[in-house]
Amino acid sequence: MQRIKSGDTVEIITGKDLGERGKVMRVIPKKERLVVEGLNIATKHQKARQQGTQQIPAQIVQFPAPLHLSNVMLVCPSCSKRVRVGFRTTEAGRKVRYCKKCDANIE
């Protein structure tokens, strides 16, 4: 089970976007990275190219680049603070994440 999942709200704790919060769009577990919506914006210059019968002009594209997992912390939905995540099992035997500050389950 992952500490941070797609759809969670995270806060950036280091780098140029320090203190900013955003929603996780995608998690890349093999590279230990994630993409946060609207943060860590990178710029890419693309050449003009032919695609089928259309000509696509040269352009500058901006997109959210992946961040390392160690540079973000999860924001607890119940106490809205950035927190560490713990794991525990319920009576039904399900493994769930929980907030280590307010002891609430994170769904």
FIVOFI-72256 format. One record per atom (N, C-alpha, C): residue number from 1; x, y, z; residue in one letter. Coordinates in nm, 2 decimals. Layout:
N
  num      xx      yy      zz  residu
  NUM       X       Y       Z       a
...
! end
This chain:
107
  num      xx      yy      zz  residu
    1    0.08   -0.12    0.00       m
    1    0.00    0.00    0.00       m
    1    0.09    0.12    0.00       m
    2    0.05    0.22   -0.08       q
    2    0.13    0.35   -0.09       q
    2    0.09    0.45    0.01       q
    3    0.18    0.53    0.05       r
    3    0.15    0.64    0.15       r
    3    0.07    0.75    0.08       r
    4    0.11    0.78   -0.04       i
    4    0.04    0.88   -0.12       i
    4   -0.02    0.82   -0.24       i
    5   -0.15    0.85   -0.26       k
    5   -0.22    0.80   -0.38       k
    5   -0.27    0.91   -0.47       k
    6   -0.31    0.87   -0.59       s
    6   -0.37    0.96   -0.68       s
    6   -0.50    1.02   -0.62       s
    7   -0.52    1.15   -0.63       g
    7   -0.64    1.22   -0.58       g
    7   -0.61    1.28   -0.44       g
    8   -0.51    1.24   -0.37       d
    8   -0.47    1.30   -0.24       d
    8   -0.43    1.45   -0.26       d
    9   -0.44    1.53   -0.15       t
    9   -0.39    1.66   -0.15       t
    9   -0.25    1.66   -0.08       t
   10   -0.15    1.72   -0.14       v
   10   -0.02    1.72   -0.08       v
   10    0.04    1.86   -0.07       v
   11    0.13    1.88    0.02       e
   11    0.20    2.01    0.03       e
   11    0.35    1.98    0.00       e
   12    0.41    2.07   -0.08       i
   12    0.55    2.06   -0.12       i
   12    0.63    2.12   -0.01       i
   13    0.73    2.05    0.04       i
   13    0.81    2.09    0.16       i
   13    0.95    2.14    0.12       i
   14    0.99    2.13   -0.01       t
   14    1.12    2.18   -0.05       t
   14    1.11    2.22   -0.20       t
   15    1.20    2.31   -0.24       g
   15    1.21    2.34   -0.38       g
   15    1.14    2.48   -0.41       g
   16    1.13    2.50   -0.54       k
   16    1.08    2.64   -0.58       k
   16    0.93    2.66   -0.55       k
   17    0.85    2.55   -0.53       d
   17    0.71    2.57   -0.49       d
   17    0.68    2.54   -0.34       d
   18    0.78    2.57   -0.26       l
   18    0.77    2.54   -0.12       l
   18    0.64    2.60   -0.05       l
   19    0.57    2.52    0.02       g
   19    0.45    2.56    0.09       g
   19    0.32    2.55    0.00       g
   20    0.33    2.52   -0.12       e
   20    0.21    2.52   -0.21       e
   20    0.14    2.38   -0.19       e
   21    0.01    2.38   -0.21       r
   21   -0.07    2.26   -0.20       r
   21   -0.13    2.23   -0.33       r
   22   -0.15    2.10   -0.36       g
   22   -0.21    2.07   -0.49       g
   22   -0.26    1.92   -0.48       g
   23   -0.34    1.88   -0.58       k
   23   -0.39    1.75   -0.59       k
   23   -0.30    1.66   -0.67       k
   24   -0.28    1.54   -0.63       v
   24   -0.20    1.44   -0.70       v
   24   -0.27    1.39   -0.82       v
   25   -0.21    1.41   -0.94       m
   25   -0.27    1.36   -1.06       m
   25   -0.23    1.22   -1.09       m
   26   -0.10    1.19   -1.07       r
   26   -0.05    1.06   -1.11       r
   26    0.07    1.02   -1.02       r
   27    0.08    0.90   -0.98       v
   27    0.19    0.84   -0.90       v
   27    0.27    0.74   -0.98       v
   28    0.40    0.76   -0.98       i
   28    0.49    0.67   -1.06       i
   28    0.57    0.59   -0.95       i
   29    0.52    0.48   -0.90       p
   29    0.59    0.41   -0.79       p
   29    0.73    0.35   -0.82       p
   30    0.75    0.31   -0.94       k
   30    0.88    0.25   -0.98       k
   30    0.99    0.36   -0.97       k
   31    0.96    0.48   -1.00       k
   31    1.06    0.59   -1.00       k
   31    1.05    0.67   -0.87       k
   32    0.95    0.64   -0.78       e
   32    0.93    0.71   -0.66       e
   32    0.90    0.86   -0.68       e
   33    0.81    0.88   -0.78       r
   33    0.78    1.02   -0.82       r
   33    0.62    1.04   -0.83       r
   34    0.58    1.16   -0.83       l
   34    0.44    1.19   -0.85       l
   34    0.42    1.32   -0.92       l
   35    0.31    1.34   -0.98       v
   35    0.28    1.46   -1.05       v
   35    0.17    1.54   -0.98       v
   36    0.19    1.66   -0.94       v
   36    0.09    1.74   -0.87       v
   36    0.03    1.85   -0.97       v
   37   -0.10    1.86   -0.97       e
   37   -0.17    1.94   -1.06       e
   37   -0.13    2.09   -1.04       e
   38   -0.09    2.16   -1.14       g
   38   -0.06    2.30   -1.14       g
   38    0.07    2.34   -1.07       g
   39    0.15    2.24   -1.02       l
   39    0.28    2.27   -0.95       l
   39    0.40    2.21   -1.03       l
   40    0.52    2.26   -1.00       n
   40    0.64    2.22   -1.06       n
   40    0.63    2.22   -1.22       n
   41    0.59    2.34   -1.27       i
   41    0.56    2.35   -1.41       i
   41    0.70    2.36   -1.49       i
   42    0.71    2.27   -1.59       a
   42    0.83    2.27   -1.68       a
   42    0.78    2.32   -1.81       a
   43    0.88    2.37   -1.89       t
   43    0.86    2.42   -2.02       t
   43    0.93    2.34   -2.12       t
   44    0.87    2.30   -2.23       k
   44    0.93    2.22   -2.34       k
   44    0.91    2.29   -2.47       k
   45    1.01    2.30   -2.55       h
   45    1.00    2.36   -2.68       h
   45    0.99    2.25   -2.78       h
   46    0.88    2.25   -2.86       q
   46    0.86    2.15   -2.96       q
   46    0.88    2.20   -3.10       q
   47    0.94    2.12   -3.19       k
   47    0.96    2.15   -3.33       k
   47    0.83    2.14   -3.40       k
   48    0.83    2.21   -3.52       a
   48    0.72    2.19   -3.61       a
   48    0.73    2.05   -3.67       a
   49    0.61    1.98   -3.68       r
   49    0.62    1.85   -3.73       r
   49    0.49    1.82   -3.82       r
   50    0.51    1.71   -3.90       q
   50    0.40    1.66   -3.98       q
   50    0.34    1.55   -3.91       q
   51    0.20    1.55   -3.89       q
   51    0.13    1.44   -3.83       q
   51    0.02    1.40   -3.93       q
   52    0.04    1.29   -4.00       g
   52   -0.06    1.26   -4.11       g
   52   -0.06    1.36   -4.22       g
   53   -0.17    1.42   -4.24       t
   53   -0.18    1.52   -4.34       t
   53   -0.18    1.66   -4.29       t
   54   -0.17    1.67   -4.15       q
   54   -0.17    1.81   -4.09       q
   54   -0.03    1.85   -4.06       q
   55   -0.01    1.98   -4.06       q
   55    0.12    2.04   -4.02       q
   55    0.10    2.10   -3.88       q
   56    0.17    2.06   -3.78       i
   56    0.16    2.11   -3.64       i
   56    0.27    2.21   -3.63       i
   57    0.24    2.34   -3.59       p
   57    0.34    2.44   -3.58       p
   57    0.43    2.42   -3.46       p
   58    0.55    2.49   -3.46       a
   58    0.64    2.49   -3.35       a
   58    0.57    2.56   -3.23       a
   59    0.59    2.51   -3.11       q
   59    0.52    2.57   -2.99       q
   59    0.60    2.55   -2.87       q
   60    0.57    2.63   -2.77       i
   60    0.62    2.61   -2.63       i
   60    0.51    2.55   -2.54       i
   61    0.54    2.43   -2.49       v
   61    0.44    2.36   -2.41       v
   61    0.48    2.37   -2.26       v
   62    0.39    2.40   -2.17       q
   62    0.41    2.39   -2.03       q
   62    0.33    2.28   -1.97       q
   63    0.39    2.20   -1.88       f
   63    0.33    2.08   -1.82       f
   63    0.38    2.06   -1.68       f
   64    0.30    2.00   -1.59       p
   64    0.35    1.97   -1.46       p
   64    0.45    1.85   -1.46       p
   65    0.57    1.87   -1.41       a
   65    0.68    1.77   -1.41       a
   65    0.67    1.69   -1.29       a
   66    0.72    1.56   -1.29       p
   66    0.72    1.48   -1.17       p
   66    0.81    1.53   -1.06       p
   67    0.76    1.51   -0.94       l
   67    0.84    1.54   -0.81       l
   67    0.88    1.41   -0.74       l
   68    0.99    1.42   -0.67       h
   68    1.02    1.30   -0.59       h
   68    0.93    1.29   -0.47       h
   69    0.90    1.17   -0.42       l
   69    0.80    1.15   -0.31       l
   69    0.86    1.22   -0.18       l
   70    0.99    1.23   -0.16       s
   70    1.04    1.28   -0.04       s
   70    1.03    1.43   -0.03       s
   71    0.99    1.50   -0.14       n
   71    0.97    1.64   -0.14       n
   71    0.83    1.69   -0.11       n
   72    0.74    1.59   -0.08       v
   72    0.60    1.63   -0.05       v
   72    0.55    1.56    0.07       v
   73    0.45    1.62    0.14       m
   73    0.39    1.55    0.25       m
   73    0.24    1.55    0.23       m
   74    0.17    1.45    0.28       l
   74    0.03    1.44    0.26       l
   74   -0.04    1.54    0.36       l
   75   -0.15    1.60    0.31       v
   75   -0.23    1.69    0.39       v
   75   -0.35    1.61    0.44       v
   76   -0.37    1.60    0.57       c
   76   -0.48    1.52    0.63       c
   76   -0.61    1.59    0.59       c
   77   -0.71    1.51    0.54       p
   77   -0.84    1.57    0.51       p
   77   -0.92    1.62    0.64       p
   78   -0.89    1.56    0.75       s
   78   -0.97    1.59    0.87       s
   78   -0.91    1.71    0.95       s
   79   -0.78    1.71    0.96       c
   79   -0.72    1.82    1.04       c
   79   -0.65    1.93    0.95       c
   80   -0.64    1.90    0.82       s
   80   -0.59    1.99    0.72       s
   80   -0.45    2.04    0.75       s
   81   -0.37    1.96    0.81       k
   81   -0.22    1.98    0.84       k
   81   -0.14    1.88    0.76       k
   82   -0.02    1.92    0.73       r
   82    0.07    1.82    0.66       r
   82    0.11    1.72    0.77       r
   83    0.10    1.59    0.73       v
   83    0.13    1.49    0.83       v
   83    0.21    1.37    0.78       v
   84    0.26    1.29    0.87       r
   84    0.31    1.16    0.84       r
   84    0.20    1.06    0.83       r
   85    0.22    0.96    0.75       v
   85    0.12    0.86    0.74       v
   85    0.16    0.73    0.80       v
   86    0.07    0.67    0.88       g
   86    0.09    0.54    0.93       g
   86   -0.01    0.44    0.88       g
   87    0.01    0.31    0.90       f
   87   -0.08    0.21    0.86       f
   87   -0.13    0.12    0.98       f
   88   -0.25    0.08    0.97       r
   88   -0.31   -0.01    1.07       r
   88   -0.41   -0.10    1.00       r
   89   -0.45   -0.21    1.07       t
   89   -0.55   -0.29    1.01       t
   89   -0.68   -0.27    1.09       t
   90   -0.79   -0.28    1.02       t
   90   -0.92   -0.26    1.09       t
   90   -0.97   -0.40    1.14       t
   91   -1.08   -0.40    1.21       e
   91   -1.14   -0.53    1.26       e
   91   -1.17   -0.62    1.15       e
   92   -1.21   -0.57    1.03       a
   92   -1.24   -0.65    0.92       a
   92   -1.11   -0.71    0.85       a
   93   -1.00   -0.66    0.89       g
   93   -0.87   -0.71    0.83       g
   93   -0.82   -0.63    0.72       g
   94   -0.88   -0.51    0.70       r
   94   -0.84   -0.42    0.59       r
   94   -0.72   -0.33    0.64       r
   95   -0.62   -0.31    0.55       k
   95   -0.51   -0.22    0.59       k
   95   -0.55   -0.08    0.54       k
   96   -0.55    0.01    0.64       v
   96   -0.58    0.15    0.60       v
   96   -0.47    0.25    0.65       v
   97   -0.47    0.36    0.58       r
   97   -0.38    0.47    0.62       r
   97   -0.44    0.55    0.73       r
   98   -0.36    0.61    0.82       y
   98   -0.41    0.70    0.92       y
   98   -0.31    0.82    0.94       y
   99   -0.37    0.93    0.99       c
   99   -0.30    1.05    1.02       c
   99   -0.23    1.03    1.16       c
  100   -0.10    1.06    1.17       k
  100   -0.03    1.04    1.29       k
  100   -0.05    1.16    1.39       k
  101   -0.11    1.27    1.34       k
  101   -0.14    1.38    1.43       k
  101   -0.27    1.37    1.50       k
  102   -0.38    1.35    1.42       c
  102   -0.51    1.35    1.47       c
  102   -0.57    1.20    1.48       c
  103   -0.49    1.10    1.44       d
  103   -0.53    0.96    1.46       d
  103   -0.66    0.93    1.38       d
  104   -0.69    1.00    1.27       a
  104   -0.81    0.97    1.19       a
  104   -0.77    0.89    1.07       a
  105   -0.86    0.80    1.02       n
  105   -0.83    0.72    0.91       n
  105   -0.84    0.81    0.78       n
  106   -0.75    0.78    0.69       i
  106   -0.75    0.85    0.56       i
  106   -0.80    0.76    0.45       i
  107   -0.91    0.79    0.39       e
  107   -0.97    0.70    0.29       e
  107   -0.93    0.75    0.15       e
! end
